[in-house]
Amino acid sequence: MARLPASALIAAGLLGFFSPLRAHTLARPIVAAPAGKVMGVRDATLNVFKGINYAVPPVGPLRWRAPRPLPRWHGVFDADHFGPACFQPIAPAGVYTSAPMHMSENCLSLNIWAPRHAQGMPVMVWIYGGAFVGGASSDPLYDGATLARHGIIVVTINYRLGVLGWLAHPQLSAASPRHVSGNYGLLDQILALKWVRRNIAAFGGDPNKVTIAGESAGGLSVIYLMASPQARGLFSKAIAESAYMVSTPDLTHDRHGMMSSEASGVLLAKKLHAPNIAALRAMKASTLTAVATAVGFMPLGTVDGQVLPAQPVRIFARGKSAKVPLLAGFNSGEIRSLRILAPKPVASAALYTRIIRAHYGDLADAFLTLYPPKPMEESILRTTRDALYGWTAEKMVRVQTKVGEPAYLYFFDHGYRSEDRAHLHGFHASELPFVFGNLESTPPLWPRVPNTRKERQLSRQMVDYWANFVRTGTPTGGAGAPDWKAFGQRGYYLDVGVTPEVKTHLLPGMYRLNEQVVCRRYVSGTEAWNWNVGLVAPVLPPPSPKCP
């Protein structure tokens, strides 16, 4: 692809990041990377570089195109502050709502935390969650300093969100050299990984020891990257926290109960009164984002035969995902903070039972054993949790184990007083402050983690587990932490309650039931598999010899 000339970079405001050296900057770390010289900031133990652009700004005619690598820059890139977040709607007040962020379409940047004397260190590349609608690498929750002080380099990346990152449309496909569209946010992630592979050695990292990691939509991104042939060789390990292997729309055909991605794009353009892509490109990014969100555009990956060659569930089931060590898991209270994904309780236990029997047929007894009508609300929360997150985590570790890679499963069931008082025990993403060692950097409405010895010790242990997995492929804990065993034949997992404890056979029967449900829906070709479970599930297809 052609590179943008310097004049285009100036117009995009990129050259404002570059500056000549001055006397007062000489104490700041300067790295001569293949991309160009970068100047960061220094603390007692780390060199930190923020807001490094890894792609030509995807603006104007480059909106809805695959990202393009930046040409090598001249001068010094001043990496002392985070880049802007990618455009996203203003979120309503809630547990995940962060402080207002500066947003821009010129948002493809990354940040690096590296020990000052790093040389050949393993690297973790963090991909934020937010349903592909929100999120930013500048979120204080993702500050990589604590993890980096445990002997790894931490990189956090921005990628395009919402309609700007995931729109597919026949006109975009026709104009593409590969005749596909969509997946721009995923292509951003892949280009960021290529940037890391080419440049991270200059910051003290080992390009052959890169672990991709993410939570929620970041975990789904890990699934996509493990499934994508275009990401092969760019990472050597993977971490998927609360990932969800849901059905993915096809580019051109309505399949699995989902409208094709191109048809969704055409429908959105009509709702925006845009006759063509030129009209959509002429719209303000903020307007596009707000209106697309308001009319229900749902950003997801697209099965296009190239970036995502097939349904991720099919790729994993056939053992065709990237053969790398894996750490994956989910939280006990995932849906307590995501109740929009759970159906409303019905009037009686008898009605609950009748609905489940009508919809689950020969699997109804197994369902009702796991999710009985009393207590109904708890069963509903567990039903959606397991269908989205529990089955996905165990599916991934089972597949990686089968192909001969070490795989580690966890179940985060930790709670504390303010969290439990808010009825949010083990809620979605509640492990993140402990994993990053940032107990005091949560969003304003997040139940405040108490500053106690118990909570600090658990965080130290989780930081050790995650950092050591990045370093060695084995998640060993610190002092007093049990040895986390690979899933293997006995189904080992780490139960993170008051303290970590190694157990076997997580939630017996959960995986088997959901595996059958997903397999039958996939084989039928007419039903999606996501949060349409339990009381709102469609009638389950009959048994299939393809679903043993």
Secondary structure, 3 states (H helix, E strand, C coil): CCCCCHHHHHHCCHHHHEECCCHHHCCCCEEEECCEEEECEECCCEEEEEEEECCCCCCHHHCCCCCCCCCCCCCEEECECCCCECCCCCCCCCCCCCCCCCECCCCCEEEEEEECCCCCEEEEEEECCCCCCCCCCCCHHHCCHHHHCCCCEEEEECCCCHHHHHCCCHHHHHHCCCCCCCCHHHHHHHHHHHHHHHHHHHHCEEEEEEEEEEECHHHHHHHHHHHCHHHCCCCCEEEEECCCCCCCCECCCCECCECCHHHHHHHHHHHCCCCCHHHHHHCCHHHHHHHHHHCCCCCCCCECCCCCCCCHHHHHHCCCCCCCCEEEEEECEHHHHCHHHCCCCCCCHHHHHHHHHHHHHHHHHHHHHHCCCCCHHHHHHHHHHHHHHHHHHHHHHHHHHHCCCCEEEEEECCCCHHHHHCCCCCECCCCHHHHHCCCCCCCCCCCCCCCCHHHHHHHHHHHHHHHHHHHHCCCCCCCCCCCCCCCCCCCEEEEECCCEEEEECCCCCHHHHHHHHHHHHHHHCCCCCCCCCHHHCCCCCCCCCCCC
